[in-house]
Amino acid sequence: MACCVLQITGLIFGGVGMVGTLAATAMPQWRVSAYIGGNIVVFESIWEGLWMDCISQLGIRLQCKFYDSVLALPPTLEAFRALMCFAVVLSIISFLMAIVGVKYTHRAKEDPQGISIFILAAGVAFLLTGILVLIPVSWTGGSIIRDFYDPKVPTSLKRELGAALYVGWVSAALLIAAGAMYCSF
């Protein structure tokens, strides 16, 4: 019975992590404009994401623009796009493997070894997905913090941590927890 509860919990964690990975990949709030100093009145906020930049004016009007050229992007942004897209695909595959593994765990009394290998593969895939999400999210967070405290960076170019980074960190934690649950069988 405890085995079933752990499998269902891992499936829920993996599903929420999968949705969070997709959301973090699509969200434009990776880097958010920082307001430093005595400027209390804020008319614009700038969001920078993997796919687009957005400007919100007075919280009423939102204008987004996709990046013009893939060739003009920094190499780190290209790598982060690739890692997050691969993580989305791998999270979907690992979630489907986990569903099949949980579904056939109790039906396969004659071949429990085959099902346990299938669940182990889903666990390893969840772990790998969590690591793939953690790399670009943590790297971006580290660069934002480094630039924020660097006196050489102009105030207008300083950014704060966006909501997509927090979603990515939570998703990575859930995917790693789901992978650990499935690898424990």
C-alpha positions in Angstrom: 0.0 0.0 0.0 2.8 2.4 0.8 4.3 1.6 -2.5 1.2 2.7 -4.3 1.0 6.0 -2.4 4.7 6.7 -3.2 4.1 6.0 -6.8 1.1 8.2 -7.1 2.9 11.0 -5.2 5.8 10.7 -7.6 3.4 10.8 -10.5 1.7 14.0 -9.1 5.2 15.6 -8.4 6.3 14.7 -11.9 3.1 16.0 -13.5 3.3 19.3 -11.7 7.1 19.5 -12.5 6.3 18.9 -16.2 3.7 21.7 -16.3 6.1 24.0 -14.4 8.9 23.2 -16.8 6.7 24.1 -19.8 5.5 27.3 -18.0 9.0 28.4 -17.1 10.1 27.8 -20.7 7.3 29.9 -22.2 7.2 32.7 -19.6 8.9 36.0 -20.5 9.7 36.9 -16.9 13.2 35.5 -16.6 14.8 38.9 -16.0 12.7 41.8 -14.7 13.8 45.4 -14.6 15.1 46.6 -11.3 14.3 50.0 -9.9 17.2 51.3 -7.7 17.4 54.7 -6.1 14.8 57.3 -5.3 12.6 56.6 -8.3 9.2 55.7 -6.7 7.0 56.4 -9.7 7.4 53.5 -12.1 5.9 53.8 -15.6 7.5 50.9 -17.3 8.7 47.5 -16.3 10.8 45.4 -18.7 10.7 41.6 -18.8 13.3 39.5 -20.6 12.7 35.8 -21.4 14.0 33.0 -23.5 11.8 33.9 -26.5 10.8 37.5 -26.2 11.1 40.9 -24.5 8.1 42.6 -23.0 7.4 46.1 -21.8 4.5 46.7 -19.4 3.4 50.3 -19.2 1.6 51.4 -16.0 0.5 47.8 -15.5 -2.2 48.4 -18.1 -0.6 47.8 -21.5 1.7 44.9 -22.3 3.7 44.9 -25.5 5.9 41.9 -26.3 8.3 41.3 -29.2 9.9 38.0 -30.2 13.7 38.1 -30.8 14.4 39.0 -34.4 17.2 36.6 -35.2 18.5 33.4 -33.7 21.9 34.3 -35.0 22.0 37.6 -33.0 21.3 35.9 -29.7 24.0 35.4 -27.1 25.3 31.8 -27.1 24.2 31.3 -23.5 20.6 32.2 -24.4 20.7 29.7 -27.3 22.0 27.0 -25.0 19.3 27.8 -22.4 16.6 27.6 -25.0 17.9 24.2 -26.2 18.2 22.9 -22.6 14.7 24.0 -21.7 13.1 22.6 -24.9 14.9 19.3 -24.3 13.7 19.3 -20.7 10.1 19.9 -21.8 10.3 16.9 -24.2 12.0 14.7 -21.6 9.6 15.6 -18.9 6.7 14.6 -21.1 8.3 11.3 -22.0 9.2 10.5 -18.4 5.7 11.4 -17.2 4.2 9.0 -19.8 6.7 6.3 -18.8 5.7 6.8 -15.1 2.0 6.6 -16.0 2.5 3.3 -17.8 4.8 2.0 -15.0 2.3 2.8 -12.3 -0.6 1.5 -14.3 1.0 -1.9 -15.0 2.7 -2.4 -11.6 -0.2 -4.2 -10.1 -1.3 -6.0 -13.2 2.0 -7.6 -14.0 2.3 -10.4 -11.4 4.2 -12.6 -13.8 6.9 -10.1 -14.8 7.5 -7.7 -11.9 11.2 -7.2 -13.1 10.2 -5.7 -16.4 7.9 -3.2 -14.7 10.5 -2.2 -12.1 13.0 -1.5 -14.8 10.3 0.7 -16.5 9.7 2.6 -13.3 13.4 3.0 -12.7 13.8 4.4 -16.2 11.1 6.9 -15.5 12.8 7.9 -12.3 16.2 8.4 -14.0 14.4 10.5 -16.7 12.8 12.6 -14.0 16.1 13.2 -12.3 17.8 14.1 -15.6 14.9 16.5 -16.5 15.2 18.2 -13.1 19.0 18.7 -13.6 18.4 20.0 -17.1 15.9 22.6 -15.8 18.1 23.5 -12.9 21.1 24.4 -15.1 19.7 27.4 -17.1 17.5 28.6 -14.2 20.3 28.7 -11.7 22.9 30.1 -14.2 20.5 32.9 -15.1 19.8 33.6 -11.4 23.5 33.7 -10.6 24.3 36.1 -13.5 21.4 38.4 -12.4 22.7 38.5 -8.8 26.3 39.1 -10.0 25.3 41.9 -12.3 23.0 43.5 -9.7 25.9 43.9 -7.2 28.5 44.8 -9.8 29.2 48.6 -9.6 30.4 48.6 -13.2 27.0 47.6 -14.6 24.9 50.7 -15.2 21.7 51.1 -13.1 19.5 51.0 -16.2 20.8 47.5 -17.1 20.4 45.9 -13.7 17.7 43.3 -13.5 16.0 41.3 -10.8 14.9 37.6 -10.6 11.8 37.0 -12.5 8.8 34.7 -11.7 10.0 32.2 -14.4 13.1 31.5 -12.4 11.1 30.7 -9.2 8.8 28.4 -11.3 11.8 26.7 -12.7 13.4 26.1 -9.3 10.2 24.6 -7.9 9.7 22.5 -11.0 13.3 21.2 -10.8 12.8 20.3 -7.1 9.5 18.5 -7.9 11.1 16.6 -10.8 14.1 15.6 -8.7 11.8 14.5 -5.9 9.7 12.4 -8.3 12.8 10.9 -9.8 14.1 10.0 -6.3 10.8 8.4 -5.4 10.8 6.2 -8.6 14.4 5.3 -8.3 13.8 4.1 -4.7 11.7 1.1 -6.0 
